[in-house]
Amino acid sequence: MVKVFAGFDMAGFWEPSEYALKEYIGAPLTDEAVAAVERKLGYKLPTSYVEFMRFQNGGIPCRTNHRAKERTSWSHDHIAITGLYSIGGDKPCSLLGEFGSPFWTEEWGYPPIGVYFADCPSAGHDMVCLDYRVCGPTGEPQVVHIDQEWDYKIVVLAASFEAFIRGLEDDGAFDEDA
């Protein structure tokens, strides 16, 4: 079996903050907790997402931008995220928390195509989702950006969760004047 995130700096990925502890970072993962969340969501979470969250269960990354091949309401060439949702329901920004994946489909009308796992600086007007439309509820989802402001336009960001994480970049990688 291929090891996920081989050579990746897990410790250097996360931005330490009290806000992250309060809003995003959930309890350490157990197999039982993962199974319970998967049952409630109706989707098998990607192995890479689960293994990534075993190091730290949610939080705010140091690098928060990801390139996009299409324009979004955020930028002509990328999107930004605020944080990554923990697996669980104990934090507001966890998959089953107050602002978890079901909240976005039930309250904001986002399309029910998968699991909303990362929020954006727009306070709900765009989100990042594990998209299961092609692979089905037990397959390997791609990662998409969904723009509520643009009639829920869907833009593919990465072929997998791991590719999405590895594709995150610092603010300095983008020229905002272009």
Number of C-alpha atoms within 10 A of each C-alpha: 3 5 8 13 15 8 7 11 9 13 9 11 16 18 14 13 10 10 11 20 14 14 22 25 27 24 18 15 18 12 8 9 15 15 14 14 18 19 11 11 17 13 19 21 23 18 13 18 19 18 15 18 22 16 12 18 22 30 28 23 21 17 21 19 22 23 20 18 11 14 13 20 15 15 15 14 16 19 24 25 21 19 24 26 30 32 33 25 19 18 24 19 29 27 29 21 20 15 20 24 24 21 16 18 16 11 9 12 12 24 15 16 16 25 25 28 22 26 23 20 14 15 9 15 18 28 27 24 27 25 25 20 13 11 11 14 18 13 15 20 26 23 26 24 28 22 21 18 13 12 9 16 16 21 17 16 23 21 15 19 23 18 15 16 21 14 15 20 18 13 14 9 10 15 8 10 4 7
